[in-house]
Amino acid sequence: MAKHVAVLMGGWSPEREVSLRSGAGCAKALEEVGYRVTRVDVDRNVAEVLARLKPDVALNLLHGCPGEDGTIQGILEILRIPYSHSGVLASALAMDKARAKVVMAAAGIPVPGGHLVTRAEAAKGHVLPPPYVLKPNTGGSSVGVFIVKEDQPHPPQELFRADWTFGESLMAEPFIKGLELTCGVMGDRALDVIEVEAVHGFYDYESKYAAGGSRHILPARVLPQIYQQVRMLALEAHRALGCRGISRADFRYDDTLPDGKGLVCLEVNTQPGMTETSLVPDMAAHAGISFGELVTWMVEDATLDR
């Protein structure tokens, strides 16, 4: 009898639409290779839904809260349903940018400077000398991210909006010029390095998920020693945070500094996108792993106590 996979998607985070696209593509791929698939658009009664479905495995394709912060992982542990990606602690830790930076720095992984600020502080005046970056401490997909440029007389006015939904805690970091690099990890294996080039502006939500919004340059156009350093640091970050399954580490690289000193790890994504424009499927394909094989690996890798 075919293994029954519950594909968890949707949810209520600002990244809902991306999650639905990730889930739809993966569900289709799993059906094509013979799994029995149930698509679950996650809402707040997800525990009741899963208890009724009793799947053999949960393929977690939620982005943001509650799928990426340890919450859904805790529910799956309680229900004893094996699941993909990282466990409770690693998910919660990687989702909190400030705490993840502390752990990565302790492991010798270069991270940007900066500090946490409240939204009110960030809105009141410059919290770092421009140029700098403001981003939600527990967000993803570059939603709610602002680059404050040198010629901006005041912080982004969007911070004053009454309908702000990205949390009250923001990470302020110096803007690091240079290349956007990213590297996926699959189990205990670092995949290849992609250089991401946004067509317009920086690599924001629109650039990530709109067709033609960005170019994925694979392999990245960096020196071989930098390429291998990115792969090594991605694997070290995955291990330092206790990640499992698939993760993806994002980097900035200022190639004007000598000896790789301009390379820093921005964050680790424990639930990277799996859409048609996403990075990890591109990396896997470059390594000779088809999309169907990648999704199958994620399902077969699923366990409890992750």
Stockholm file with secondary structure:
# STOCKHOLM 1.0

chainA/1-306         MAKHVAVLMGGWSPEREVSLRSGAGCAKALEEVGYRVTRVDVDRNVAEVLARLKPDVALNLLHGCPGEDGTIQGILEILRIPYSHSGVLASALAMDKARAKVVMAAAGIPVPGGHLVTRAEAAKGHVLPPPYVLKPNTGGSSVGVFIVKEDQPHPPQELFRADWTFGESLMAEPFIKGLELTCGVMGDRALDVIEVEAVHGFYDYESKYAAGGSRHILPARVLPQIYQQVRMLALEAHRALGCRGISRADFRYDDTLPDGKGLVCLEVNTQPGMTETSLVPDMAAHAGISFGELVTWMVEDATLDR
#=GR chainA/1-306 SS CCCEEEEEEECSSTTHHHHHHHHHHHHHHHHHTTCEEEEEEECTTHHHHHHHHCCSEEEECCCSTTTSSSHHHHHHHHHTCCBSSCCHHHHHHHHSHHHHHHHHHHTTCCCCCCEEEEHHHHHHSCSSSSSEEEEETTCCTTTTCEEECTTCSSCCGGGGCTTCCSCSEEEEEECCCSEEEEEEEETTEEEEEEEEEESSSSSCHHHHHSTTSEEEESSCSSCHHHHHHHHHHHHHHHHHTTCCSEEEEEEEECTTSGGGTTEEEEEEESSCCCSTTCHHHHHHHHTTCCHHHHHHHHHHHCBSCC
#=GC SS_cons         CCCEEEEEEECSSTTHHHHHHHHHHHHHHHHHTTCEEEEEEECTTHHHHHHHHCCSEEEECCCSTTTSSSHHHHHHHHHTCCBSSCCHHHHHHHHSHHHHHHHHHHTTCCCCCCEEEEHHHHHHSCSSSSSEEEEETTCCTTTTCEEECTTCSSCCGGGGCTTCCSCSEEEEEECCCSEEEEEEEETTEEEEEEEEEESSSSSCHHHHHSTTSEEEESSCSSCHHHHHHHHHHHHHHHHHTTCCSEEEEEEEECTTSGGGTTEEEEEEESSCCCSTTCHHHHHHHHTTCCHHHHHHHHHHHCBSCC
//
